[in-house]
Amino acid sequence: MSHEHISVTEDLFRYMRNVSLREPEVLRRLREETGQMPEMTMQTMAEQCQLMALLAGSIGARRTIEVGVFTGYSALWTALALPQDGYILACDISEKWTSIGHRYWREAGVEHKIDLRLAPALETLDAVLANGAEGSFDFAYIDADKANYGNYYERVLKLLRPRGLILFDNVLWSGKVADENEQDSDTVALRAFNSKLAGDARVDMSMLPIGDGLTIACKR
């Protein structure tokens, strides 16, 4: 048994994608269109989204939350994994970026599942909590401004049912979280968030070195 992680070379990554990625054509086209944008690095990688959809489906998720929509690629993966009456509370502030997603959501026949709220996510989450939705969601994905990860987490944890899942993207931040010489605000925020989550008895959690780092937390 190996105690070391395998190094994922470009050749090995291509092999993994060839034998494991099941990406519907509508998702591929959205990913490729987003890949032509200057902000392309904000898009969640396909393999992460496939894992997210698998997890949402495996727990029978019907009501989900997404904080940080960008062009809607990850939301489309999740929407396709939900039943016909599934619901995604999608939080973002950019009409420009999310309008790209709308085209593909409509084409895929899942636009009715996605409730896009164009407002600061904390305002949206607080409003939903104020309307009595605590404990009514099954699944959440957080990939937005890093300084607010802790704040998003606290709101989403209240909205989630017991044994519901929350996924957090970018938790390794290109490796900068492990380098104490890196003291920019996003790195410091992520480092603090990772430490907080590691010691939080309200959840079980696992951090995975997939993409830019993905943490999965399960509410106890």
Buried (B, 14 or more C-beta within 10 A) or exposed (E): EEEEEEEEEEEEEEEEEEEEBEBEEBBEBBBEBBEEBEEEEBBBBBBBBBBBBEBBBEBEBBBBBBBBBBBBBBBBBBBBBBEEEBBBBBBBBBEEBBEBBBBBBEEBEBBEBBEBBEEBBBEBBEEBBEEEBBEBBBBBBBBBBBBBBBBBBEBBBBBBBEEBBBBBBBBBBEEBBEEEEBEEEBBBBBBBBBEEBEEBEEBEBEBBEBBBBBBBBBBE
